[in-house]
Amino acid sequence: MTVTLERPVASAPATRAVKRQNRLAWIARHSIAIALAIMFVTPVVYLVLLSLMTSDQALTSDYWPNTWHPENYLRVFRATPLPHYLLNTVLYAVTATVLTLVSSVPAAYALAKLRFRGRNLMFLVVICVMMLPPQVVTVPLYLMWARYGLTGSLAPLIIPALFGDAFCIFLLRQFLLTIPGEYLDAARVDGCGEWRTLLRVVLPMARPGIAAAGLFQFFYCWNDYYGPLLYTSENEQSWTLSLGLASFRTVHHVDWNLVTAATVLAMAPLIIIFFFAQRSFVQGITLTGFKG
């Protein structure tokens, strides 16, 4: 005679209680992260809600629109050449980012993996340049670009990217130090020169660090206000979003719903880019600095 022992089936209330306990435990473990997320997301949500209000309600203490007005975004496009500002911003940010990475990666590779006299001194110079305020060299740089007749265009903002960026070089150098030197030695034994080793071995392994440096540079160029104000203020055709938004706010300083709508439109591309690239960005920042 065979005796079969049946496993007792958990009741539905017990299952729900266990799930609720697990949920509460998860919230407790991530309470600080949740609080920080709410703190950073709340102003963005408020901006979106403010952009959908009427002009009269935007000046009050209301946090929720009485009536929804998505047409405010269309009014922004009619009131300002926002697509033209967006095109200039994309041209400036993408070109400067690409040129900065192209020039900064070899410099970071040399400082991280090559042995030559004066390497530490050159790295110290890079750190000193990072600490140098840009306002210190504003006057001589402006006089130089004015002498060549390039003021009033985006050229003074893009051309310096050919010579690298101190912060990108520092960030990439710290990341490249985490790559084991055995991989590079194996490539050299197989007959690869330094450039081929950099292109075939180092770049594929350094994608997270390059992505992080590229995002930092792209965000800086996208939000840059000082540079466009200095070099392009005399020519509205070369204005970027930051400069155009400042002018738009001056003209429509009473219509805060339109000002916030224009701000949301300028923020949206950055949020979308970071959403898709956040994994590489976080990985590049996490691994940077393990060696020094």
C-alpha positions in Angstrom: 0.0 0.0 0.0 1.5 3.3 -1.1 0.9 6.4 1.0 1.0 9.7 -0.9 1.8 12.8 1.2 0.2 15.9 -0.3 2.0 19.2 0.1 -0.2 21.7 1.8 -1.2 24.6 -0.5 -0.6 28.0 0.9 -3.7 30.1 1.2 -4.2 33.2 -0.8 -4.2 35.6 2.2 -0.8 34.1 3.4 0.6 34.5 -0.1 -0.5 38.2 -0.2 1.0 38.7 3.2 4.3 37.3 2.1 4.3 39.5 -1.0 3.4 42.6 1.1 6.3 41.8 3.5 8.7 41.4 0.6 7.5 44.7 -0.9 8.0 46.5 2.4 11.4 45.0 2.8 12.4 46.1 -0.7 11.2 49.7 0.1 13.1 49.7 3.3 16.3 48.6 1.6 16.0 51.3 -1.1 14.4 54.0 1.0 17.4 56.5 0.5 17.4 55.9 -3.3 13.6 56.3 -3.4 13.8 59.6 -1.4 16.6 60.9 -3.7 14.7 59.9 -6.8 11.6 61.7 -5.6 13.6 64.8 -4.7 15.1 65.0 -8.2 12.0 64.0 -10.2 9.6 66.4 -8.4 11.0 69.6 -10.0 10.8 68.1 -13.5 7.2 67.0 -12.9 6.3 70.4 -11.6 7.9 72.0 -14.7 5.8 69.8 -17.0 2.6 70.6 -15.1 3.4 74.3 -15.1 3.9 74.2 -18.9 0.4 72.9 -19.3 -1.3 75.7 -17.3 -2.7 79.0 -18.4 -0.6 82.2 -18.0 -2.7 83.4 -15.1 -2.6 80.1 -13.2 1.1 79.8 -13.6 1.6 82.8 -11.4 -0.4 81.2 -8.5 0.6 78.6 -6.0 -1.4 75.9 -7.7 0.4 72.6 -8.4 -2.2 71.1 -10.7 -3.6 72.6 -13.9 -7.3 73.6 -13.7 -7.4 73.1 -17.5 -4.8 71.4 -19.7 -3.2 73.4 -22.5 -0.8 71.3 -24.5 -1.0 74.0 -27.2 1.5 76.0 -25.2 4.2 73.9 -26.9 2.9 74.9 -30.3 2.9 78.5 -29.2 6.6 78.2 -28.3 7.4 77.1 -31.8 5.5 80.0 -33.2 7.1 82.5 -30.9 10.7 81.5 -31.4 12.9 79.8 -34.0 13.4 76.8 -31.7 14.2 74.3 -34.4 17.0 76.5 -35.6 18.4 76.8 -32.1 18.1 73.0 -31.7 20.0 72.4 -35.0 22.8 74.7 -33.9 22.9 73.0 -30.5 23.1 69.5 -32.0 25.8 70.7 -34.4 27.8 72.2 -31.6 27.3 69.3 -29.1 27.8 66.4 -31.5 30.8 67.8 -33.4 32.6 69.0 -30.3 32.0 65.7 -28.5 33.3 63.6 -31.4 36.4 65.8 -31.9 37.0 65.8 -28.1 36.9 62.0 -27.9 39.1 61.6 -31.1 41.8 63.8 -29.6 41.4 62.8 -25.9 41.5 59.0 -26.3 45.1 58.8 -27.7 46.3 61.3 -25.1 44.7 59.3 -22.3 46.1 56.1 -23.7 49.6 57.5 -23.8 49.3 58.8 -20.2 47.9 55.4 -18.9 49.8 52.7 -20.9 53.0 54.2 -22.4 56.2 54.7 -20.5 58.1 57.8 -21.4 60.0 60.6 -19.6 57.9 63.4 -18.3 54.6 61.4 -18.3 53.8 62.3 -14.7 54.6 65.9 -15.3 52.2 66.0 -18.3 49.5 64.4 -16.2 50.1 67.1 -13.6 49.6 69.7 -16.3 46.3 68.1 -17.3 45.1 68.3 -13.7 46.2 71.9 -13.5 44.3 72.8 -16.6 41.2 71.2 -15.1 41.5 73.6 -12.2 42.0 76.7 -14.4 38.8 78.8 -14.7 37.8 79.4 -18.3 37.3 83.1 -17.6 41.1 83.5 -17.1 41.8 82.9 -20.8 38.6 84.6 -22.1 40.1 87.9 -23.2 43.1 86.5 -25.2 41.0 83.8 -26.8 38.3 86.2 -27.9 40.9 88.6 -29.4 42.5 85.7 -31.3 39.1 84.5 -32.7 38.1 88.0 -33.5 41.4 88.6 -35.4 40.6 85.6 -37.6 37.0 86.8 -38.1 35.4 83.7 -36.5 33.3 85.5 -33.9 29.6 85.3 -34.5 29.8 81.6 -35.4 30.2 78.3 -33.7 33.8 77.8 -34.9 35.4 79.2 -31.7 33.4 76.6 -29.7 34.1 73.6 -32.0 37.7 74.1 -33.1 39.2 73.9 -29.5 37.8 70.3 -29.3 40.5 69.2 -31.7 43.0 69.7 -28.9 41.2 67.5 -26.4 39.6 68.3 -23.1 41.4 68.1 -19.7 38.5 66.5 -17.9 37.9 63.9 -20.6 41.7 63.0 -20.7 41.7 62.6 -16.9 38.5 60.5 -16.9 39.7 58.2 -19.8 43.2 57.9 -18.4 41.7 56.6 -15.1 39.5 54.1 -16.9 42.3 52.8 -19.1 44.4 52.1 -16.0 41.8 49.4 -15.2 42.5 47.5 -18.4 45.2 44.8 -17.7 48.4 45.4 -19.5 48.7 41.7 -20.5 46.2 42.3 -23.3 48.3 45.0 -24.7 51.5 42.9 -24.4 49.8 40.1 -26.2 48.8 42.4 -29.0 52.3 43.8 -29.3 53.7 40.2 -29.4 51.4 39.5 -32.3 52.9 42.4 -34.2 50.5 45.2 -33.5 51.8 48.7 -33.2 50.6 51.2 -30.7 47.9 52.7 -32.9 46.6 49.2 -33.9 46.7 48.1 -30.3 44.7 51.2 -29.4 42.1 50.7 -32.1 41.8 46.9 -32.0 42.3 46.1 -28.3 41.9 49.2 -26.1 38.9 50.9 -27.7 36.5 47.8 -27.6 37.4 47.3 -23.9 37.1 51.0 -23.1 33.6 51.6 -24.5 32.0 52.3 -21.1 34.6 54.9 -20.2 34.4 56.5 -23.6 30.6 56.5 -23.3 30.8 58.2 -19.9 33.3 60.8 -21.1 31.2 61.4 -24.3 28.1 62.0 -22.3 29.8 64.4 -19.9 31.1 66.4 -22.9 27.8 66.2 -24.7 25.8 67.4 -21.7 28.3 70.2 -21.1 28.1 71.5 -24.7 24.3 71.1 -24.7 23.9 73.2 -21.6 26.8 75.6 -22.3 25.7 79.2 -22.0 28.9 81.1 -21.4 30.6 80.1 -24.7 27.7 80.8 -27.0 27.0 84.1 -25.2 30.6 85.2 -25.7 31.1 84.2 -29.3 27.7 84.1 -31.0 25.6 86.8 -29.2 26.1 89.2 -32.1 24.7 86.7 -34.6 21.2 85.3 -33.8 21.6 82.7 -36.6 24.3 80.9 -34.6 22.5 80.9 -31.2 22.1 77.7 -29.3 19.2 76.5 -27.2 20.7 77.9 -23.9 21.1 81.4 -25.4 17.7 81.3 -27.2 15.9 80.2 -24.0 17.5 83.1 -22.1 16.3 85.5 -24.8 12.9 83.9 -24.9 12.6 84.3 -21.1 13.4 87.9 -21.3 10.7 88.6 -23.9 8.1 86.3 -22.2 9.0 86.9 -18.6 5.3 87.1 -17.7 4.2 84.0 -19.5 5.8 81.4 -17.3 3.8 78.6 -18.8 5.5 79.3 -22.2 8.9 79.7 -20.6 8.6 76.3 -18.8 7.3 74.7 -22.0 10.4 75.9 -23.9 12.5 74.6 -21.0 10.9 71.1 -21.1 11.5 71.0 -24.9 15.2 71.8 -24.3 15.5 69.2 -21.5 13.7 66.3 -23.3 16.6 65.3 -25.7 19.0 65.0 -22.7 16.6 62.9 -20.7 16.0 60.6 -23.7 19.7 60.2 -24.4 20.6 59.5 -20.7 17.7 57.0 -20.5 19.1 54.9 -23.3 22.8 55.3 -22.3 22.6 55.1 -18.6 24.0 51.6 -18.3 27.2 52.5 -20.1 27.4 55.7 -18.3 27.1 54.2 -14.8 29.5 51.4 -15.7 32.1 53.8 -17.0 31.8 56.0 -13.8 31.9 52.9 -11.5 35.0 51.4 -13.0 36.9 54.7 -13.3 39.3 55.3 -10.5 39.9 51.7 -9.3 43.6 52.3 -10.1 45.5 55.5 -9.8 
